[in-house]
Amino acid sequence: IVMTNLPSVDSIAYDNDDHHEIFSIIWLDTNVHQKENQHTKQKLRSIINHVKTFQDREECKQYIEHRSKDDRIVLIVNSQLGQEVVPSIHKRPQVLAIYGCFDKFQSYYTVDSGQSHCYWARRTGFSIEADHKNQMNMSEPQLIKMFTTSGDAGKSITRINGQFVFFQSLIDCIIRLKTNEEDKRELLSCLKNGYRDNYPELTKLDEFQKDYTPGKVLWWYTRDSFFYQTLNAALRKQNIHMTFLYRSFLVDLRSQLEQNHCKELVRVYRSQLMSINEVNSLKQNIGQIVSTISFLSTSKEKEIIDCYIGDRTQKIDLERIRLTIDADPKMASTKSFADISVFSNFPVESEILFMPGSIFRANSVNDGHDNVWKIKMSLCSDDEHDLKGVLDDMKKQNGVEEMSLWTLGKLLWAMGKLKLAEYYYHRLLRENCI
């Protein structure tokens, strides 16, 4: 009876369109399905795996409007449909860039040049590939979240602090769950389905399946491949089941960062984009804590991260940010950080990598004269914030031993994710019956 009544994880834990990355391409064109465009579609998938096509502008608009705020969309649209759809969607936070494709250059339509992130190009001359690396480095969403620790800030702060506590507890629980080969096979099956017909990534997946070892985890993490894209997307979009399936690799990453933990204080840098609301929120809460919800990549070399900021004279919808972080290893009692250059595919980037859930204090926010905000932060220990007692209590409730699916289900139930909690209870029963 238990086996026949298992809830479907597909409707609970996976995206319905097998979209396991942050970035996607939407192609709106009445002729998009013509045979001549199939090669272009394959080329686009080699840049961004998830490509969704539309012929109807209303269907396309509705799809964009219902995407998560954590998604990042590159829109390709032909000239006629561009005039009809671009004005209503180009300022949505999910829309990272818009490329108009047409056979001859013409001044048929422009958006407000002060806010434009549109690029008009010939059909055969997309600059998407050249643009995407900077877009990927600068525009990944939900990298840090602010958690105000003062006690008189109202219900919204209580809710945000609750998110912080549950996220910290959830990552702790998932990493401590026993791993098994069946879950790894499920992860690989899920990824192969998501990358079907994307032969370069399928080749990397086959290589990963055959050759992966825990000692190579940082090499895989820094490689331009599915591994980085899908792991961090699962964390940033808080896709709990994908994070659950990735847990053995999270353990490997944590182990490598602990083994190679920085021994001395380091100053590191990162460039990214933020909304003006996020910047103002930080300005109004100097001294409060922020926490990463995924791995945080930084560099010891300011010149390297400045390359990702792009043309500072070009106006864009988001704010350019340079983070400066002082990290003292004495503060990293539970969340390690390490110089991973020796393991990296890109050693010249002098990368310092921080674990998900690392906690920082916002020290200052200044508007520079070069169209780049300067934000300074410092790494905090778990003892430095007002939520330590709550976290300690939850850890005591979870226990110090290896976690179980029962513990995960209890935590998800407390988070209000009842269907997902039910799924893991059923999964526990199924595993005990096998």
SVG drawing of the C-alpha trace seen along z (x, -y; Angstrom):
<svg xmlns="http://www.w3.org/2000/svg" viewBox="-2 -61 50 66">
<polyline fill="none" stroke="black" stroke-width="0.4" points="0.0,0.0 2.8,-2.4 4.5,-1.8 1.3,-2.5 0.5,-5.8 3.8,-7.6 3.2,-11.2 4.9,-12.3 8.1,-14.2 7.9,-15.7 5.0,-18.1 6.6,-18.9 10.3,-19.2 11.2,-19.6 10.4,-22.4 7.8,-21.3 10.0,-22.2 13.2,-20.5 14.8,-23.9 17.6,-23.3 19.7,-26.4 19.2,-30.1 19.5,-31.3 17.2,-30.5 16.7,-31.8 13.2,-32.5 12.8,-32.8 9.7,-34.5 9.3,-34.3 6.4,-33.2 8.9,-31.2 10.8,-29.8 10.0,-26.2 11.2,-26.4 13.9,-23.9 16.4,-26.6 16.3,-27.7 17.0,-24.3 20.8,-24.7 20.5,-28.1 18.6,-26.6 21.3,-24.0 23.9,-26.8 22.0,-28.7 21.7,-25.6 25.5,-25.4 25.5,-28.8 22.5,-28.5 21.0,-25.1 17.3,-25.9 15.8,-27.3 12.0,-27.7 10.3,-28.8 7.0,-30.7 5.1,-31.8 2.3,-33.5 3.2,-36.8 0.5,-36.4 1.7,-32.9 5.3,-34.3 4.3,-37.2 2.4,-35.0 5.3,-32.6 7.8,-35.4 5.4,-37.0 5.0,-33.7 8.7,-32.9 10.4,-33.0 12.1,-36.3 15.2,-34.2 15.2,-33.2 17.2,-35.2 15.9,-35.3 17.5,-36.3 14.8,-37.1 15.2,-36.8 12.4,-38.3 11.8,-39.3 11.1,-42.8 7.3,-42.8 6.7,-40.9 9.4,-42.9 7.4,-46.1 4.4,-44.4 6.0,-42.6 9.1,-44.4 7.5,-47.5 5.5,-45.4 8.3,-43.1 11.7,-44.7 11.8,-46.2 10.9,-42.9 13.7,-41.8 13.8,-38.4 14.6,-39.8 18.3,-40.1 18.7,-41.1 16.7,-41.3 18.1,-40.6 16.1,-41.6 16.8,-39.5 16.0,-40.7 17.6,-40.4 18.2,-44.1 19.0,-46.9 16.2,-49.4 15.2,-51.9 11.7,-50.5 11.7,-50.6 13.8,-51.6 13.2,-51.5 14.2,-54.2 17.9,-54.4 18.4,-55.4 17.1,-52.1 17.7,-49.8 19.2,-46.4 18.2,-45.6 20.6,-44.7 19.5,-44.7 21.6,-42.4 21.4,-40.6 20.0,-37.1 23.4,-35.6 25.3,-37.9 24.1,-37.3 26.5,-38.6 24.8,-36.4 27.8,-34.1 30.2,-37.0 27.9,-38.7 26.8,-35.8 29.9,-35.2 29.7,-38.8 25.9,-38.4 26.4,-35.2 29.0,-36.6 27.2,-39.8 23.5,-38.9 23.1,-35.8 20.2,-36.5 19.7,-35.9 23.4,-35.6 23.1,-37.3 20.1,-38.0 20.0,-40.5 18.8,-39.5 18.1,-42.3 18.8,-41.2 17.3,-44.1 14.3,-43.0 11.9,-45.9 11.7,-45.8 8.3,-44.2 6.7,-41.2 8.5,-41.4 11.8,-41.1 10.6,-38.2 9.6,-36.4 13.0,-37.2 14.9,-36.0 12.8,-32.8 13.9,-32.2 17.5,-32.6 17.1,-30.1 15.4,-27.6 17.9,-27.9 20.8,-27.4 19.1,-24.4 18.1,-23.0 21.6,-23.0 23.0,-21.5 20.3,-18.8 20.9,-17.9 24.6,-17.8 24.4,-15.4 22.0,-13.0 23.5,-9.7 24.2,-9.5 23.5,-6.5 24.1,-5.5 20.4,-5.4 20.1,-9.2 23.2,-9.9 21.6,-7.8 18.4,-9.9 20.4,-13.1 22.2,-12.0 19.0,-10.8 17.4,-14.2 20.3,-16.1 20.4,-13.9 16.8,-14.6 17.3,-18.3 20.2,-18.3 18.7,-15.9 19.8,-16.7 22.5,-19.0 25.4,-16.7 28.3,-18.8 26.8,-18.7 25.7,-15.1 29.4,-14.3 30.4,-16.1 27.8,-14.2 29.1,-10.9 32.6,-11.9 31.4,-13.0 29.7,-9.7 32.8,-7.7 35.6,-9.8 34.3,-11.8 36.1,-11.5 35.7,-13.6 39.2,-15.0 38.1,-16.4 35.1,-18.3 36.6,-21.8 37.9,-21.1 34.4,-20.2 32.9,-23.1 35.1,-25.6 34.7,-23.9 32.3,-25.5 29.7,-22.8 26.4,-21.6 27.8,-21.0 28.3,-24.6 25.2,-25.8 22.7,-23.3 24.2,-23.1 24.1,-26.8 20.7,-27.1 19.3,-24.6 20.6,-26.6 19.6,-30.0 16.1,-28.9 15.8,-26.9 15.0,-23.8 15.1,-21.5 14.9,-18.2 17.7,-19.0 19.8,-20.2 18.9,-16.9 20.1,-14.9 23.4,-17.0 24.2,-16.4 27.1,-14.0 28.8,-16.6 28.0,-19.3 29.8,-17.2 32.8,-16.8 33.0,-20.6 32.7,-21.3 35.5,-18.7 37.8,-20.3 37.2,-23.8 37.9,-22.6 41.1,-20.8 42.4,-23.8 41.0,-26.5 42.7,-29.9 45.1,-30.3 45.4,-34.1 43.1,-37.1 42.3,-37.9 40.6,-40.7 38.6,-39.6 36.4,-41.2 33.3,-40.5 31.4,-42.4 27.7,-41.9 24.4,-43.6 21.7,-44.5 18.4,-46.3 18.4,-49.8 15.9,-48.5 18.5,-46.0 21.2,-48.6 19.0,-51.0 18.1,-48.2 21.8,-47.6 22.4,-51.4 19.6,-51.6 20.8,-48.6 24.5,-49.1 25.8,-46.8 23.3,-44.1 24.1,-40.7 23.8,-39.2 24.1,-35.6 24.9,-33.7 22.4,-31.2 24.8,-29.5 28.6,-29.2 30.2,-32.7 33.0,-33.1 35.4,-36.0 38.8,-37.0 41.9,-38.3 42.6,-40.5 40.4,-43.6 41.5,-44.1 40.0,-40.8 36.6,-41.4 36.5,-44.9 36.7,-43.3 33.2,-41.9 31.6,-45.3 31.5,-46.2 31.1,-49.6 30.4,-51.9 29.1,-54.7 26.3,-52.6 23.0,-53.0 21.3,-49.8 18.3,-48.9 20.4,-47.4 23.1,-48.9 26.7,-47.8 28.3,-46.7 31.8,-46.0 31.9,-44.0 35.0,-44.2 35.1,-41.5 37.6,-41.1 37.6,-37.4 39.4,-36.3 39.7,-32.4 39.2,-32.7 35.6,-33.7 34.8,-30.7 34.0,-28.1 31.4,-26.2 31.5,-27.6 35.0,-27.3 36.5,-29.4 39.6,-28.5 41.8,-29.6 40.9,-27.1 43.3,-28.4 45.4,-25.3 42.3,-23.2 40.6,-25.5 40.1,-25.5 40.9,-29.2 43.9,-29.6 44.6,-33.1 41.4,-34.3 42.8,-33.8 39.4,-32.5 38.4,-32.4 35.3,-30.2 32.9,-30.5 30.4,-27.9 26.6,-28.5 25.3,-30.0 28.4,-32.1 27.5,-35.1 28.8,-38.7 28.3,-42.0 27.5,-45.0 30.0,-47.8 29.5,-50.5 27.7,-51.3 29.1,-54.2 28.1,-55.5 31.3,-56.0 31.8,-58.5 32.3,-55.8 28.7,-54.4 29.8,-51.6 28.5,-51.2 31.2,-50.2 30.0,-47.8 32.3,-46.7 31.6,-43.6 33.4,-41.4 33.0,-37.7 31.2,-37.0 31.4,-34.0 28.3,-32.1 28.6,-33.8 28.3,-37.4 24.6,-37.6 21.4,-37.6 20.0,-34.5 22.7,-32.2 20.5,-31.0 17.7,-30.0 20.1,-28.2 21.6,-26.3 18.1,-25.3 17.3,-23.9 20.5,-22.1 19.8,-20.5 16.4,-19.4 18.0,-17.9 20.6,-16.2 24.3,-15.8 24.2,-12.4 23.6,-11.5 20.3,-12.9 17.4,-10.9 14.6,-11.6 12.3,-11.7 14.3,-14.7 14.2,-16.4 10.5,-15.8 10.0,-17.4 12.0,-20.5 10.1,-20.9 6.8,-20.6 7.9,-23.3 8.8,-25.5 5.3,-25.0 6.3,-22.8 3.8,-20.2 3.7,-18.3 7.4,-18.1 7.5,-16.9 5.0,-14.2 7.0,-13.1 10.1,-12.5 8.1,-10.6 6.8,-8.3 10.4,-8.1 11.5,-7.0 8.8,-4.3 9.7,-3.1 13.4,-2.8 12.6,-0.9 10.5,1.5 13.2,2.3"/>
</svg>
